[in-house]
Amino acid sequence: MFDVAIVGAGAAGYFAAINIKLIAPDAKIVILEKTTKTLSKVEVSGGGRCNVTHNEIDPTKLSENYPRGGKFLKSLFRKFGVAETIQWFKEHNVELKTEDDGRMFPASNTSETIVHLFESLAQKVGIEVWTKTGVVEISLENNEKHTLHLSDNESIESKFVVLASGGLNKHDSANYLKNFDIQFEKSVPSLFTFNIRNSELNALSGISVKNGKVKIVGLKKSYSGPILVTHWGLSGPAVLKTSSWFASELNEKGYHFDTLISWIDYSTEEEGYQELTEILLESPKKQMNNLYLFDLPQRLWLFILAESKIDETKKCIDLKKAEINKLLENLIRMPFTVIGKTTFKEEFVTAGGISLKDIDENEMNLKKYPTIYVAGEMLNIDGVTGGFNFQSAWTTAWFAANSIASKL
Ligand SMILES: Cc1cc2nc3c(=O)[nH]c(=O)nc-3n(C[C@H](O)[C@H](O)[C@H](O)COP(=O)(O)OP(=O)(O)OC[C@H]3O[C@@H](n4cnc5c(N)ncnc54)[C@H](O)[C@@H]3O)c2cc1C
């Protein structure tokens, strides 16, 4: 009989197993992985560099990066947040470095460092890792002994179980839990880019603006940040943030919706209008195509002029009020119709999963089945890009590990 059986050899599964062993060295632990490979997402994450966390130490500010689960995580981050994560890796000889945008990577700049750390630690502390071993069913007797039925028709028994099998992105991902009364929030993709069929826009592929804004028509909030034009539509942090915060709403719309793009940073429309007219007045004799405006790339500027039906050879002084209005409109609210989504290859997650209402947040176990714990993306928790998804895996796994270790 195992003390702990962990379903899934990903970030959360390994982090939970190792931390249990660090506190309870005699614990008999097995990690069960259905594929041939362990830690596969860690390896490919962050473009092969593994964006381990984000340099946001403040628990409140950190929790604001989670469209689902932020409130739940806030108190957990007070005990095991970014500072503790950095320290944990440091204690295991992995230094993290911070990039300008706050993302933190191993100083070695390769995810291999994290994979190697987890695999060597697991081996050192004596954790069993069984690959090609899917869990197909779990049954529980008297709230104390779990039987895990495995894909090779074998079964094992354990006192505690940690569910760390990742995002529920397939219809049968959670079938192995059919014997339990667990609430699931609908799983939908998060962190995707927008497909837009507009040959003039698509021709600008590669162009980006630093301070754009994305608004979905009919939805209240808009999200700011860099926007990147791709050959299939729009991407970049502002688009990904929007896809994350509105993951459910956009799923309901079947990924067909209208969006309004601001290419510039402005606080009020009046301010934008004033700034635009000032620029035009400053160089009255200049042709529109020679203007250098709001740091916009020249090709994008010409596109905006064309969309506004303004002759690019026209002089600033000759612009009519209606043309200035149209120009401003296209600078701050250019409409596009989105006709689908593309998965963001650097980092994508599943929104939805095991409802947080079912989880005891001090322990990370199921309220109805206290010997069953949950960690990582399987929970209805997901963050925007930047290392936040791994951070929630570390934090939830750490809480599960501490609770289990205290009961062994
Ligand atoms: C390409 C890509 C890049 C990413 N980059 C980043 C990044 O840089 N920073 C960041 O914060 N986040 C990133 N993410 C998100 C992050 O990888 C995940 O949020 C995180 O890996 C979740 O960890 P997890 O352990 O919960 O799940 P997973 O890593 O998905 O691990 C779950 C494991 O369980 C196994 N499993 C599933 N069902 C069973 C079963 N029934 N029996 C046995 N095993 C099972 C799966 O095969 C898998 O190995 C990225 C995601 C992707 C796809």
The ligand as a MOL file (V3000), in Angstrom:
LIG
                    3D

  0  0  0     0  0            999 V3000
M  V30 BEGIN CTAB
M  V30 COUNTS 53 58 0 0 0
M  V30 BEGIN ATOM
M  V30 1 C 3.1820 24.8810 -24.8870 0
M  V30 2 C 2.8960 25.3790 -23.4930 0
M  V30 3 C 3.7590 26.2740 -22.8940 0
M  V30 4 C 3.4980 26.7540 -21.5970 0
M  V30 5 N 4.3690 27.6580 -21.0420 0
M  V30 6 C 4.1240 28.1090 -19.7930 0
M  V30 7 C 5.0290 28.9850 -19.1470 0
M  V30 8 O 6.1160 29.2780 -19.6660 0
M  V30 9 N 4.6950 29.4700 -17.9030 0
M  V30 10 C 3.5340 29.1050 -17.2730 0
M  V30 11 O 3.2820 29.5730 -16.1570 0
M  V30 12 N 2.6870 28.2460 -17.8410 0
M  V30 13 C 2.9600 27.7300 -19.0690 0
M  V30 14 N 2.0860 26.8530 -19.6410 0
M  V30 15 C 0.9780 26.3490 -18.8280 0
M  V30 16 C 1.5640 25.2960 -17.8550 0
M  V30 17 O 2.4070 24.4330 -18.6110 0
M  V30 18 C 0.4760 24.4880 -17.1930 0
M  V30 19 O -0.4170 25.3470 -16.5520 0
M  V30 20 C 1.1180 23.5300 -16.1760 0
M  V30 21 O 2.0060 22.6660 -16.8470 0
M  V30 22 C 0.0540 22.7100 -15.4760 0
M  V30 23 O 0.7030 21.7230 -14.7090 0
M  V30 24 P -0.0810 20.4480 -14.2160 0
M  V30 25 O 0.9180 19.6010 -13.5150 0
M  V30 26 O -1.2950 20.8540 -13.5030 0
M  V30 27 O -0.5680 19.7080 -15.5460 0
M  V30 28 P 0.2670 19.0540 -16.7320 0
M  V30 29 O 1.5950 19.6750 -16.8700 0
M  V30 30 O -0.6450 19.0530 -17.8950 0
M  V30 31 O 0.5050 17.5550 -16.2340 0
M  V30 32 C -0.5350 16.6240 -16.1040 0
M  V30 33 C -0.0110 15.2390 -16.4280 0
M  V30 34 O -1.0280 14.2810 -16.1020 0
M  V30 35 C -1.0360 13.2670 -17.0850 0
M  V30 36 N -2.3460 12.6020 -17.0280 0
M  V30 37 C -3.5470 13.0810 -17.4430 0
M  V30 38 N -4.5270 12.2020 -17.1770 0
M  V30 39 C -3.9420 11.1440 -16.5840 0
M  V30 40 C -4.4460 9.9060 -16.0770 0
M  V30 41 N -5.7340 9.5930 -16.1220 0
M  V30 42 N -3.5540 9.0280 -15.5320 0
M  V30 43 C -2.2320 9.3260 -15.4760 0
M  V30 44 N -1.7080 10.4860 -15.9480 0
M  V30 45 C -2.5500 11.3860 -16.4780 0
M  V30 46 C -0.7590 14.0290 -18.3760 0
M  V30 47 O -0.2820 13.1610 -19.3770 0
M  V30 48 C 0.2940 15.0380 -17.9130 0
M  V30 49 O 1.6010 14.5360 -18.0380 0
M  V30 50 C 2.3390 26.3380 -20.9140 0
M  V30 51 C 1.4790 25.4120 -21.5080 0
M  V30 52 C 1.7570 24.9290 -22.7720 0
M  V30 53 C 0.8140 23.9220 -23.3850 0
M  V30 END ATOM
M  V30 BEGIN BOND
M  V30 1 1 1 2
M  V30 2 1 2 3
M  V30 3 2 2 52
M  V30 4 2 3 4
M  V30 5 1 4 5
M  V30 6 1 4 50
M  V30 7 2 5 6
M  V30 8 1 6 7
M  V30 9 1 6 13
M  V30 10 2 7 8
M  V30 11 1 7 9
M  V30 12 1 9 10
M  V30 13 2 10 11
M  V30 14 1 10 12
M  V30 15 2 12 13
M  V30 16 1 13 14
M  V30 17 1 14 15
M  V30 18 1 14 50
M  V30 19 1 15 16
M  V30 20 1 16 17
M  V30 21 1 16 18
M  V30 22 1 18 19
M  V30 23 1 18 20
M  V30 24 1 20 21
M  V30 25 1 20 22
M  V30 26 1 22 23
M  V30 27 1 23 24
M  V30 28 2 24 25
M  V30 29 1 24 26
M  V30 30 1 24 27
M  V30 31 1 27 28
M  V30 32 2 28 29
M  V30 33 1 28 30
M  V30 34 1 28 31
M  V30 35 1 31 32
M  V30 36 1 32 33
M  V30 37 1 33 34
M  V30 38 1 33 48
M  V30 39 1 34 35
M  V30 40 1 35 36
M  V30 41 1 35 46
M  V30 42 1 36 37
M  V30 43 1 36 45
M  V30 44 2 37 38
M  V30 45 1 38 39
M  V30 46 1 39 40
M  V30 47 2 39 45
M  V30 48 1 40 41
M  V30 49 2 40 42
M  V30 50 1 42 43
M  V30 51 2 43 44
M  V30 52 1 44 45
M  V30 53 1 46 47
M  V30 54 1 46 48
M  V30 55 1 48 49
M  V30 56 2 50 51
M  V30 57 1 51 52
M  V30 58 1 52 53
M  V30 END BOND
M  V30 END CTAB
M  END
